[in-house]
Amino acid sequence: MPLIFIHGVNTRDTDPDYYISMAARRKQFEEIVAKNLRGRYPNFRVADDLYWGDLGVKFRWSLHSIPSTSMLQSLGPGALQLDSPALLQLISEVGGAAQGQAAPASGDVQELGSPAESHVLVQAVGQPPKDRKPGDIVRTIFAQEAARSDPAYPADSKAELDVAGLKAQGEQLILLFRAAEQVAKDVDSNPGLLALKANDEDLLTSVQSLVYTKYGELVSAPEEAVAPGDVQTLGRVEDAKAWAVTRLKGLMDGAKAVVAKVRDVPARATTLFTMQALREQISQRGLRFFGDVLVYLYQGYNGPIAKKVQQGILGAWKTASDSHEPLVVVTHSFGSIIFYDALTSGGLDGVEVKLWVSAGAQTSLFAEMALYRASNPNLPTAQQLVLGKPAQVEKWVNFYDAADILSYVHEPVFGTPAVTDVEVREGANLATAHGHYFLTDSFYQRVSAEMP
């Protein structure tokens, strides 16, 4: 120890995706952040997540209070769940750009036939829409896979989870994302890798091959020595490669299905994308999200969630003090609010945090609403007023993404240099941005670089 992570709402260790995302994130922290610190702190390692999801909202009647309606099941075509919103959005942008030309381009989405006949993806690489890069076609294909990193509402089944297997999937998944991003960067530098393909079918086949080759290089690379107490769960190289073949085939088949489906004007693709987002907002997942927030606010500073987080941080601080190592705290979403509340309310007096990294956080928003225990409701409303950072924190960096509707800038409220806002632009979309920070190498590299 001690790099410790505090998760946000809607996180349960009864969800299979919890272990997948935890293992993926921990592998990145270990290999990119902790490894770079061991020159100064030989025993520095990543702690287990500070988990508090078991104290979140519980639905006593299993949400049977939600009225059933057939309307929600008729918003779009069949199997809409398998569509990639990011890919639909990109196709819409390419089609819109084509409509603005003097003559319709061959890749216009209105002229799409079967995947083998279409060229819209090829066009998106050779002539990307405004503010897009050629490699964004790779990023959008993998955006649907990125959605898996966000916790999903658990199934009714109480079957015992294969935790070791799920963690192995997480480690494999993050390597697959590394491989995809490397391919995307290669395409950014050399669009001809994909733009010269005969059609979209050939392009997707090439993406699958390029990513698989990169993945094979990563998974076959010699593993670094791990810190005491850490366990590698990736498994045999042959098993990992077989997993990647299946996963990549599923992604490419999904992309082909999207290309084949979108035959109407781009506005319809955008409408379906919006419909899917609206449907998700009123799902069980969204209810558990807001339920956790309400439970914390109802319980207050002395509630079980607050106490569990405080005790976890105090334990990490003791470990850091005993070993003369820095304490690094990374918080996601509402976890940032819980941590800030503890820092400013006396629960963590004496603790010294070398670096606090918040991502997708609403810390500043809750300060504006004066919802912390230490908030002064009588403070004047003035943009010149800033709150500063908590005294226990030496350095605070906040990551936000404009595509993440749950992330907020912090500098206007807390001031600079009290906190540094870092804008993230890694190709995430509305559906994936909130958890996408932890799927990109650049996030961990920036965290490593910010260590005082």
ZAMI-765009 format. One record per residue (C-alpha): residue number from 1; y, z, x. Coordinates in Angstrom, 1 decimal, decimal comma. Example, Ala and Ser with C-alpha at 12.3 -4.5 7.8 and 13.67 -1.06 7.14 Angstrom:
2
+-----+--------+--------+--------+
| seq |      v |      w |      u |
+-----+--------+--------+--------+
|   1 |   -4,5 |    7,8 |   12,3 |
|   2 |   -1,1 |    7,1 |   13,7 |
+-----+--------+--------+--------+
//
This chain:
452
+-----+--------+--------+--------+
| seq |      v |      w |      u |
+-----+--------+--------+--------+
|   1 |    0,0 |    0,0 |    0,0 |
|   2 |    2,7 |   -0,1 |   -0,9 |
|   3 |    3,8 |   -3,3 |   -2,8 |
|   4 |    3,4 |   -2,4 |   -6,4 |
|   5 |    3,7 |   -4,6 |   -9,5 |
|   6 |    4,8 |   -3,4 |  -13,0 |
|   7 |    3,9 |   -5,8 |  -15,7 |
|   8 |    5,8 |   -6,5 |  -18,9 |
|   9 |    4,9 |   -6,3 |  -22,6 |
|  10 |    1,9 |   -8,1 |  -24,2 |
|  11 |   -0,4 |   -7,2 |  -21,3 |
|  12 |   -3,9 |   -5,8 |  -21,9 |
|  13 |   -6,8 |   -5,3 |  -19,6 |
|  14 |   -9,0 |   -6,2 |  -22,6 |
|  15 |   -7,8 |   -9,8 |  -22,3 |
|  16 |   -9,7 |  -12,1 |  -20,0 |
|  17 |   -6,4 |  -13,7 |  -18,8 |
|  18 |   -5,2 |  -10,4 |  -17,6 |
|  19 |   -7,7 |  -10,4 |  -14,7 |
|  20 |   -7,2 |  -14,1 |  -14,0 |
|  21 |   -3,4 |  -13,8 |  -13,6 |
|  22 |   -3,7 |  -10,4 |  -11,8 |
|  23 |   -6,0 |  -11,8 |   -9,1 |
|  24 |   -4,0 |  -15,0 |   -8,7 |
|  25 |   -0,8 |  -13,0 |   -8,3 |
|  26 |   -2,3 |  -10,5 |   -5,9 |
|  27 |   -3,8 |  -13,2 |   -3,7 |
|  28 |   -0,3 |  -14,7 |   -3,3 |
|  29 |    1,3 |  -11,3 |   -2,6 |
|  30 |   -1,4 |  -10,6 |    0,0 |
|  31 |   -1,4 |  -13,9 |    1,8 |
|  32 |    2,4 |  -14,7 |    1,7 |
|  33 |    4,2 |  -11,4 |    1,5 |
|  34 |    2,1 |   -8,7 |    2,9 |
|  35 |    0,6 |  -10,8 |    5,8 |
|  36 |    4,1 |  -11,5 |    7,1 |
|  37 |    5,0 |   -7,7 |    7,1 |
|  38 |    2,0 |   -6,5 |    9,0 |
|  39 |    3,6 |   -7,3 |   12,3 |
|  40 |    5,9 |   -4,4 |   11,6 |
|  41 |    3,7 |   -2,4 |    9,3 |
|  42 |    0,0 |   -2,9 |   10,2 |
|  43 |   -1,4 |   -1,2 |    7,1 |
|  44 |    1,0 |   -2,7 |    4,6 |
|  45 |   -1,0 |   -4,0 |    1,6 |
|  46 |   -0,8 |   -4,7 |   -2,1 |
|  47 |   -1,5 |   -1,9 |   -4,5 |
|  48 |   -3,3 |   -2,2 |   -7,8 |
|  49 |   -1,0 |   -3,2 |  -10,7 |
|  50 |    0,8 |   -0,2 |  -12,3 |
|  51 |   -0,9 |   -0,8 |  -15,7 |
|  52 |    0,5 |    0,7 |  -18,9 |
|  53 |   -0,6 |   -1,8 |  -21,5 |
|  54 |   -3,1 |    0,6 |  -22,9 |
|  55 |   -0,2 |    2,7 |  -24,2 |
|  56 |    1,5 |   -0,3 |  -26,0 |
|  57 |    1,4 |   -1,2 |  -29,7 |
|  58 |   -1,8 |   -0,9 |  -31,7 |
|  59 |   -2,3 |   -2,8 |  -35,0 |
|  60 |   -4,4 |   -0,4 |  -37,1 |
|  61 |   -5,3 |   -3,1 |  -39,6 |
|  62 |   -5,8 |   -5,8 |  -37,0 |
|  63 |   -2,8 |   -7,7 |  -38,4 |
|  64 |   -4,4 |   -8,4 |  -41,7 |
|  65 |   -0,9 |   -7,8 |  -43,1 |
|  66 |    0,0 |  -11,4 |  -42,1 |
|  67 |   -0,1 |  -13,6 |  -45,2 |
|  68 |   -2,5 |  -16,5 |  -44,8 |
|  69 |   -1,0 |  -20,0 |  -45,5 |
|  70 |   -2,3 |  -23,5 |  -45,0 |
|  71 |    1,2 |  -24,7 |  -44,0 |
|  72 |    0,8 |  -23,5 |  -40,4 |
|  73 |   -2,4 |  -25,5 |  -40,1 |
|  74 |   -0,7 |  -28,8 |  -41,2 |
|  75 |    2,3 |  -28,9 |  -38,9 |
|  76 |    0,9 |  -31,6 |  -36,7 |
|  77 |   -2,1 |  -33,6 |  -35,8 |
|  78 |   -5,5 |  -32,1 |  -35,1 |
|  79 |   -6,1 |  -30,3 |  -31,8 |
|  80 |   -2,4 |  -29,8 |  -31,1 |
|  81 |   -3,3 |  -26,7 |  -29,1 |
|  82 |   -4,8 |  -29,0 |  -26,5 |
|  83 |   -1,6 |  -31,0 |  -26,1 |
|  84 |    0,7 |  -30,4 |  -23,1 |
|  85 |    4,2 |  -29,7 |  -24,3 |
|  86 |    5,6 |  -30,4 |  -20,8 |
|  87 |    3,9 |  -33,8 |  -20,8 |
|  88 |    5,1 |  -34,6 |  -24,3 |
|  89 |    8,6 |  -33,7 |  -23,2 |
|  90 |    8,4 |  -36,0 |  -20,2 |
|  91 |    7,1 |  -38,9 |  -22,2 |
|  92 |    9,9 |  -38,4 |  -24,7 |
|  93 |   12,5 |  -38,5 |  -21,9 |
|  94 |   11,0 |  -41,7 |  -20,4 |
|  95 |   11,0 |  -43,3 |  -23,8 |
|  96 |   14,6 |  -42,2 |  -24,5 |
|  97 |   15,7 |  -43,7 |  -21,2 |
|  98 |   13,9 |  -47,0 |  -22,0 |
|  99 |   15,6 |  -47,2 |  -25,4 |
| 100 |   19,0 |  -47,1 |  -23,7 |
| 101 |   18,2 |  -50,3 |  -21,7 |
| 102 |   19,2 |  -53,8 |  -22,8 |
| 103 |   15,5 |  -54,7 |  -23,4 |
| 104 |   12,7 |  -52,4 |  -24,1 |
| 105 |   10,7 |  -51,5 |  -21,1 |
| 106 |    6,9 |  -52,0 |  -21,0 |
| 107 |    6,5 |  -48,3 |  -20,6 |
| 108 |    8,4 |  -47,4 |  -23,8 |
| 109 |    6,4 |  -44,8 |  -25,7 |
| 110 |    6,7 |  -46,9 |  -28,8 |
| 111 |    4,5 |  -49,5 |  -27,2 |
| 112 |    1,7 |  -47,1 |  -26,0 |
| 113 |   -1,8 |  -48,1 |  -26,8 |
| 114 |   -4,9 |  -46,7 |  -25,1 |
| 115 |   -4,3 |  -44,7 |  -21,9 |
| 116 |   -5,6 |  -47,6 |  -19,8 |
| 117 |   -3,0 |  -50,0 |  -21,4 |
| 118 |    0,0 |  -47,7 |  -21,0 |
| 119 |    2,4 |  -47,4 |  -18,2 |
| 120 |    4,7 |  -44,6 |  -19,3 |
| 121 |    3,4 |  -42,2 |  -16,6 |
| 122 |    3,7 |  -44,8 |  -13,9 |
| 123 |    7,2 |  -45,5 |  -15,0 |
| 124 |    8,0 |  -41,7 |  -14,9 |
| 125 |    7,1 |  -41,8 |  -11,2 |
| 126 |    8,8 |  -45,0 |  -10,3 |
| 127 |   11,9 |  -44,5 |  -12,4 |
| 128 |   12,0 |  -40,8 |  -13,2 |
| 129 |   14,4 |  -39,7 |  -16,0 |
| 130 |   17,6 |  -37,9 |  -15,1 |
| 131 |   17,2 |  -34,6 |  -13,2 |
| 132 |   13,5 |  -35,4 |  -12,7 |
| 133 |   11,6 |  -35,9 |   -9,4 |
| 134 |    8,8 |  -38,5 |   -9,0 |
| 135 |    6,3 |  -35,7 |   -8,4 |
| 136 |    7,2 |  -34,0 |  -11,7 |
| 137 |    4,4 |  -36,0 |  -13,4 |
| 138 |    1,9 |  -33,9 |  -11,4 |
| 139 |    3,8 |  -30,7 |  -12,3 |
| 140 |    3,9 |  -31,5 |  -16,0 |
| 141 |    0,2 |  -32,2 |  -16,1 |
| 142 |   -0,4 |  -28,8 |  -14,6 |
| 143 |    2,1 |  -27,0 |  -16,8 |
| 144 |   -0,6 |  -26,7 |  -19,5 |
| 145 |   -2,8 |  -24,9 |  -17,0 |
| 146 |    0,2 |  -22,7 |  -16,2 |
| 147 |    0,2 |  -21,4 |  -19,8 |
| 148 |   -3,1 |  -19,7 |  -19,1 |
| 149 |   -1,3 |  -17,3 |  -16,8 |
| 150 |    0,5 |  -15,7 |  -19,7 |
| 151 |   -1,6 |  -13,0 |  -21,5 |
| 152 |   -3,1 |  -14,1 |  -24,8 |
| 153 |   -3,9 |  -12,0 |  -27,8 |
| 154 |   -7,5 |  -10,8 |  -27,4 |
| 155 |  -10,3 |  -12,2 |  -29,5 |
| 156 |  -12,0 |   -9,9 |  -32,1 |
| 157 |  -15,1 |   -9,8 |  -30,0 |
| 158 |  -15,6 |   -6,6 |  -28,0 |
| 159 |  -18,0 |   -8,2 |  -25,5 |
| 160 |  -17,8 |   -6,7 |  -22,1 |
| 161 |  -15,7 |   -8,8 |  -19,7 |
| 162 |  -17,0 |  -10,2 |  -16,4 |
| 163 |  -14,1 |   -8,8 |  -14,4 |
| 164 |  -15,4 |  -10,0 |  -11,0 |
| 165 |  -15,8 |  -13,5 |  -12,4 |
| 166 |  -12,4 |  -13,5 |  -14,0 |
| 167 |  -10,8 |  -12,4 |  -10,7 |
| 168 |  -12,5 |  -15,2 |   -8,9 |
| 169 |  -11,1 |  -17,6 |  -11,4 |
| 170 |   -7,7 |  -16,3 |  -10,7 |
| 171 |   -8,0 |  -16,8 |   -7,0 |
| 172 |   -9,3 |  -20,3 |   -7,5 |
| 173 |   -6,6 |  -21,1 |  -10,0 |
| 174 |   -3,8 |  -20,2 |   -7,6 |
| 175 |   -5,3 |  -22,4 |   -5,0 |
| 176 |   -5,4 |  -25,2 |   -7,5 |
| 177 |   -1,7 |  -24,7 |   -8,2 |
| 178 |   -1,0 |  -24,7 |   -4,5 |
| 179 |   -2,9 |  -28,0 |   -4,1 |
| 180 |   -1,0 |  -29,5 |   -7,1 |
| 181 |    2,4 |  -28,5 |   -5,8 |
| 182 |    1,6 |  -30,0 |   -2,4 |
| 183 |    0,6 |  -33,3 |   -4,0 |
| 184 |    3,7 |  -33,2 |   -6,2 |
| 185 |    5,8 |  -32,8 |   -3,0 |
| 186 |    4,0 |  -35,7 |   -1,4 |
| 187 |    4,8 |  -37,9 |   -4,4 |
| 188 |    8,4 |  -36,7 |   -4,2 |
| 189 |    8,6 |  -38,0 |   -0,7 |
| 190 |    6,4 |  -41,1 |   -1,3 |
| 191 |    6,5 |  -42,2 |   -5,0 |
| 192 |    4,3 |  -45,2 |   -4,1 |
| 193 |    1,3 |  -42,9 |   -4,0 |
| 194 |    1,3 |  -43,1 |   -7,8 |
| 195 |    4,1 |  -45,5 |   -8,9 |
| 196 |    2,0 |  -48,5 |   -7,7 |
| 197 |   -1,0 |  -47,8 |   -9,9 |
| 198 |   -2,0 |  -50,4 |  -12,4 |
| 199 |   -1,8 |  -48,2 |  -15,4 |
| 200 |   -1,7 |  -44,5 |  -16,6 |
| 201 |   -5,5 |  -44,3 |  -16,5 |
| 202 |   -5,5 |  -45,2 |  -12,8 |
| 203 |   -2,6 |  -42,8 |  -12,1 |
| 204 |   -4,4 |  -39,8 |  -13,7 |
| 205 |   -7,6 |  -40,6 |  -11,8 |
| 206 |   -5,5 |  -40,7 |   -8,6 |
| 207 |   -3,9 |  -37,4 |   -9,3 |
| 208 |   -7,3 |  -35,8 |   -9,9 |
| 209 |   -8,5 |  -37,2 |   -6,6 |
| 210 |   -5,5 |  -36,2 |   -4,6 |
| 211 |   -5,4 |  -32,6 |   -6,0 |
| 212 |   -9,1 |  -32,1 |   -5,5 |
| 213 |   -8,8 |  -33,2 |   -1,9 |
| 214 |   -6,0 |  -30,8 |   -1,2 |
| 215 |   -7,9 |  -28,0 |   -3,1 |
| 216 |  -10,9 |  -28,6 |   -0,9 |
| 217 |   -8,8 |  -28,2 |    2,2 |
| 218 |   -7,4 |  -24,9 |    1,0 |
| 219 |  -10,6 |  -23,4 |   -0,2 |
| 220 |  -12,5 |  -24,4 |    2,9 |
| 221 |   -9,8 |  -23,0 |    5,3 |
| 222 |  -10,8 |  -20,0 |    7,4 |
| 223 |   -9,9 |  -16,8 |    5,5 |
| 224 |   -7,4 |  -14,4 |    7,1 |
| 225 |   -8,5 |  -10,9 |    7,8 |
| 226 |   -7,6 |   -8,7 |    4,9 |
| 227 |   -6,1 |   -5,2 |    4,9 |
| 228 |   -8,2 |   -2,1 |    4,5 |
| 229 |   -9,3 |   -1,7 |    0,9 |
| 230 |   -8,7 |   -5,3 |   -0,1 |
| 231 |  -11,7 |   -7,3 |   -1,5 |
| 232 |  -12,1 |  -11,1 |   -1,4 |
| 233 |  -13,6 |  -12,4 |   -4,6 |
| 234 |  -13,3 |  -16,2 |   -4,3 |
| 235 |  -17,1 |  -16,7 |   -3,7 |
| 236 |  -18,9 |  -19,6 |   -2,2 |
| 237 |  -16,9 |  -22,8 |   -1,3 |
| 238 |  -19,5 |  -24,9 |   -3,2 |
| 239 |  -19,0 |  -22,8 |   -6,4 |
| 240 |  -15,2 |  -23,0 |   -6,1 |
| 241 |  -15,3 |  -26,8 |   -5,7 |
| 242 |  -17,6 |  -27,2 |   -8,6 |
| 243 |  -15,2 |  -25,1 |  -10,7 |
| 244 |  -12,3 |  -27,3 |   -9,6 |
| 245 |  -14,1 |  -30,5 |  -10,6 |
| 246 |  -14,6 |  -29,2 |  -14,2 |
| 247 |  -11,0 |  -27,8 |  -14,5 |
| 248 |   -9,4 |  -31,0 |  -13,2 |
| 249 |  -11,4 |  -33,2 |  -15,5 |
| 250 |  -10,3 |  -31,1 |  -18,4 |
| 251 |   -6,7 |  -31,4 |  -17,4 |
| 252 |   -6,8 |  -35,2 |  -16,9 |
| 253 |   -8,8 |  -35,7 |  -20,2 |
| 254 |   -6,1 |  -33,7 |  -22,0 |
| 255 |   -3,3 |  -35,8 |  -20,4 |
| 256 |   -5,1 |  -39,0 |  -21,4 |
| 257 |   -5,3 |  -37,7 |  -25,0 |
| 258 |   -1,6 |  -37,0 |  -25,1 |
| 259 |   -0,8 |  -40,5 |  -23,9 |
| 260 |   -3,1 |  -42,0 |  -26,5 |
| 261 |   -1,7 |  -39,9 |  -29,3 |
| 262 |    2,0 |  -40,5 |  -28,8 |
| 263 |    2,6 |  -43,9 |  -30,5 |
| 264 |    5,7 |  -43,2 |  -32,6 |
| 265 |    9,3 |  -42,8 |  -31,5 |
| 266 |   10,1 |  -40,2 |  -28,9 |
| 267 |   11,6 |  -38,0 |  -31,6 |
| 268 |    8,2 |  -37,4 |  -33,1 |
| 269 |    6,8 |  -36,1 |  -29,8 |
| 270 |    9,7 |  -33,8 |  -29,5 |
| 271 |    9,3 |  -32,6 |  -33,0 |
| 272 |    5,6 |  -31,8 |  -32,4 |
| 273 |    6,6 |  -29,9 |  -29,3 |
| 274 |    9,1 |  -27,9 |  -31,3 |
| 275 |    6,6 |  -27,2 |  -34,1 |
| 276 |    4,1 |  -25,9 |  -31,6 |
| 277 |    6,7 |  -23,5 |  -30,1 |
| 278 |    7,7 |  -22,3 |  -33,6 |
| 279 |    4,1 |  -21,7 |  -34,5 |
| 280 |    3,6 |  -19,7 |  -31,4 |
| 281 |    6,6 |  -17,5 |  -32,1 |
| 282 |    5,1 |  -16,3 |  -35,3 |
| 283 |    1,6 |  -15,7 |  -34,0 |
| 284 |   -0,2 |  -12,5 |  -33,2 |
| 285 |    0,9 |  -12,9 |  -29,6 |
| 286 |    4,5 |  -12,7 |  -30,5 |
| 287 |    4,0 |   -9,7 |  -32,7 |
| 288 |    2,3 |   -7,8 |  -29,9 |
| 289 |    5,1 |   -8,8 |  -27,6 |
| 290 |    7,8 |   -7,2 |  -29,8 |
| 291 |    5,6 |   -4,4 |  -30,8 |
| 292 |    5,4 |   -3,1 |  -27,2 |
| 293 |    9,2 |   -3,1 |  -27,0 |
| 294 |    9,5 |   -1,1 |  -30,2 |
| 295 |    6,9 |    1,4 |  -29,1 |
| 296 |    8,7 |    2,1 |  -25,8 |
| 297 |   12,1 |    2,4 |  -27,5 |
| 298 |   10,6 |    4,7 |  -30,2 |
| 299 |    8,9 |    6,9 |  -27,6 |
| 300 |   11,9 |    7,0 |  -25,3 |
| 301 |   12,3 |    8,2 |  -21,8 |
| 302 |    9,8 |   11,1 |  -22,1 |
| 303 |    7,1 |    8,9 |  -23,8 |
| 304 |    3,7 |    8,1 |  -22,4 |
| 305 |    4,6 |    4,7 |  -21,1 |
| 306 |    7,7 |    6,0 |  -19,2 |
| 307 |    5,7 |    8,9 |  -17,8 |
| 308 |    2,8 |    6,7 |  -16,6 |
| 309 |    5,2 |    4,3 |  -14,8 |
| 310 |    7,0 |    7,2 |  -13,2 |
| 311 |    3,8 |    8,8 |  -12,0 |
| 312 |    2,6 |    5,5 |  -10,5 |
| 313 |    5,8 |    5,0 |   -8,6 |
| 314 |    5,9 |    8,5 |   -7,3 |
| 315 |    2,3 |    8,1 |   -6,1 |
| 316 |    3,2 |    4,8 |   -4,3 |
| 317 |    6,2 |    6,5 |   -2,7 |
| 318 |    4,1 |    9,3 |   -1,4 |
| 319 |    1,8 |    6,8 |    0,2 |
| 320 |    4,7 |    4,9 |    1,7 |
| 321 |    6,2 |    8,1 |    3,1 |
| 322 |    3,0 |    9,3 |    4,6 |
| 323 |    2,4 |    6,0 |    6,4 |
| 324 |    6,1 |    5,3 |    7,3 |
| 325 |    6,0 |    2,0 |    5,4 |
| 326 |    8,5 |    0,5 |    3,0 |
| 327 |    8,1 |    0,7 |   -0,8 |
| 328 |    8,4 |   -2,7 |   -2,5 |
| 329 |    8,5 |   -2,8 |   -6,3 |
| 330 |    8,0 |   -6,1 |   -8,2 |
| 331 |    8,7 |   -6,0 |  -12,0 |
| 332 |    8,2 |   -8,6 |  -14,6 |
| 333 |   10,0 |   -8,9 |  -17,9 |
| 334 |   10,1 |   -5,6 |  -19,8 |
| 335 |    8,6 |   -3,8 |  -16,8 |
| 336 |   12,0 |   -4,1 |  -15,2 |
| 337 |   13,6 |   -2,2 |  -18,1 |
| 338 |   11,1 |    0,6 |  -17,8 |
| 339 |   11,6 |    0,8 |  -14,1 |
| 340 |   15,4 |    0,8 |  -14,3 |
| 341 |   15,3 |    3,5 |  -17,0 |
| 342 |   13,2 |    5,7 |  -14,7 |
| 343 |   15,5 |    5,1 |  -11,7 |
| 344 |   18,7 |    6,0 |  -13,6 |
| 345 |   17,3 |    8,9 |  -15,6 |
| 346 |   16,2 |   11,3 |  -12,9 |
| 347 |   12,5 |   10,5 |  -13,1 |
| 348 |   12,4 |    9,0 |   -9,6 |
| 349 |   14,8 |   11,1 |   -7,7 |
| 350 |   14,0 |   11,2 |   -4,0 |
| 351 |   12,2 |    7,9 |   -4,1 |
| 352 |   13,4 |    5,2 |   -1,7 |
| 353 |   12,8 |    1,6 |   -2,7 |
| 354 |   13,2 |   -0,9 |    0,2 |
| 355 |   13,2 |   -3,9 |   -2,1 |
| 356 |   13,1 |   -4,3 |   -5,8 |
| 357 |   12,3 |   -7,8 |   -7,2 |
| 358 |   12,7 |   -8,4 |  -10,9 |
| 359 |   11,6 |  -11,6 |  -12,5 |
| 360 |   12,1 |  -12,9 |  -16,0 |
| 361 |   13,9 |   -9,6 |  -16,7 |
| 362 |   16,1 |   -8,4 |  -19,5 |
| 363 |   17,6 |   -5,5 |  -17,5 |
| 364 |   21,1 |   -6,7 |  -17,8 |
| 365 |   20,8 |   -7,4 |  -21,5 |
| 366 |   19,6 |   -3,8 |  -22,3 |
| 367 |   22,5 |   -2,5 |  -20,2 |
| 368 |   24,9 |   -4,5 |  -22,3 |
| 369 |   23,4 |   -2,9 |  -25,4 |
| 370 |   23,5 |    0,6 |  -23,8 |
| 371 |   19,9 |    1,2 |  -24,6 |
| 372 |   19,0 |    3,2 |  -21,4 |
| 373 |   18,8 |    6,9 |  -21,4 |
| 374 |   21,6 |    7,1 |  -18,8 |
| 375 |   23,8 |    4,5 |  -20,6 |
| 376 |   27,3 |    5,5 |  -21,5 |
| 377 |   28,0 |    4,1 |  -25,0 |
| 378 |   31,7 |    4,8 |  -24,5 |
| 379 |   32,2 |    2,4 |  -21,6 |
| 380 |   34,9 |   -0,1 |  -22,3 |
| 381 |   34,0 |   -3,7 |  -23,0 |
| 382 |   35,4 |   -5,4 |  -19,9 |
| 383 |   34,0 |   -8,2 |  -17,7 |
| 384 |   35,6 |   -6,5 |  -14,7 |
| 385 |   33,3 |   -3,5 |  -15,0 |
| 386 |   30,0 |   -3,5 |  -13,1 |
| 387 |   27,4 |   -0,9 |  -13,0 |
| 388 |   26,1 |   -1,3 |   -9,5 |
| 389 |   22,5 |   -0,8 |   -8,4 |
| 390 |   20,4 |    2,4 |   -8,7 |
| 391 |   21,0 |    4,7 |   -5,8 |
| 392 |   17,3 |    4,7 |   -4,8 |
| 393 |   17,2 |    0,9 |   -4,3 |
| 394 |   18,3 |   -0,5 |   -0,9 |
| 395 |   18,1 |   -4,2 |   -2,0 |
| 396 |   17,6 |   -5,8 |   -5,4 |
| 397 |   16,9 |   -9,5 |   -6,1 |
| 398 |   16,5 |  -10,9 |   -9,6 |
| 399 |   14,7 |  -14,2 |  -10,3 |
| 400 |   15,6 |  -16,1 |  -13,5 |
| 401 |   14,8 |  -19,5 |  -14,9 |
| 402 |   17,0 |  -21,3 |  -17,4 |
| 403 |   13,9 |  -22,5 |  -19,2 |
| 404 |   12,8 |  -18,9 |  -19,6 |
| 405 |   14,5 |  -17,6 |  -22,7 |
| 406 |   13,5 |  -14,0 |  -21,8 |
| 407 |   15,2 |  -14,0 |  -18,4 |
| 408 |   18,8 |  -13,0 |  -17,8 |
| 409 |   21,3 |  -13,1 |  -14,9 |
| 410 |   22,2 |   -9,7 |  -13,6 |
| 411 |   25,2 |  -10,1 |  -11,3 |
| 412 |   27,8 |  -10,1 |  -14,1 |
| 413 |   26,6 |   -6,7 |  -15,3 |
| 414 |   25,5 |   -4,9 |  -12,1 |
| 415 |   27,8 |   -6,7 |   -9,7 |
| 416 |   27,3 |   -8,4 |   -6,3 |
| 417 |   26,1 |   -7,5 |   -3,7 |
| 418 |   24,4 |   -4,8 |   -5,8 |
| 419 |   22,0 |   -7,5 |   -7,1 |
| 420 |   21,4 |  -11,1 |   -6,1 |
| 421 |   20,4 |  -13,6 |   -8,8 |
| 422 |   18,0 |  -16,3 |   -7,7 |
| 423 |   17,7 |  -19,3 |  -10,0 |
| 424 |   14,2 |  -20,8 |  -10,3 |
| 425 |   13,7 |  -24,5 |  -10,9 |
| 426 |   10,0 |  -25,2 |  -10,5 |
| 427 |    9,3 |  -27,5 |  -13,4 |
| 428 |    8,3 |  -24,9 |  -15,9 |
| 429 |    9,1 |  -25,5 |  -19,6 |
| 430 |    9,9 |  -23,3 |  -22,6 |
| 431 |    6,3 |  -22,6 |  -23,2 |
| 432 |    5,3 |  -21,6 |  -19,6 |
| 433 |    8,5 |  -20,4 |  -17,8 |
| 434 |    8,2 |  -16,7 |  -18,5 |
| 435 |    5,0 |  -16,3 |  -16,4 |
| 436 |    5,5 |  -19,3 |  -14,1 |
| 437 |    7,3 |  -17,4 |  -11,4 |
| 438 |    4,0 |  -16,0 |  -10,1 |
| 439 |    2,4 |  -19,4 |   -9,8 |
| 440 |    4,7 |  -20,9 |   -7,2 |
| 441 |    4,5 |  -20,4 |   -3,4 |
| 442 |    8,3 |  -20,6 |   -3,2 |
| 443 |    8,6 |  -17,3 |   -5,2 |
| 444 |    6,5 |  -15,3 |   -2,8 |
| 445 |    8,1 |  -17,0 |    0,2 |
| 446 |   11,5 |  -15,9 |   -1,0 |
| 447 |   10,3 |  -12,4 |   -1,7 |
| 448 |    9,0 |  -12,2 |    1,9 |
| 449 |   12,3 |  -13,6 |    3,2 |
| 450 |   14,3 |  -10,9 |    1,3 |
| 451 |   12,7 |   -8,0 |    3,0 |
| 452 |   15,5 |   -6,0 |    4,7 |
+-----+--------+--------+--------+
//
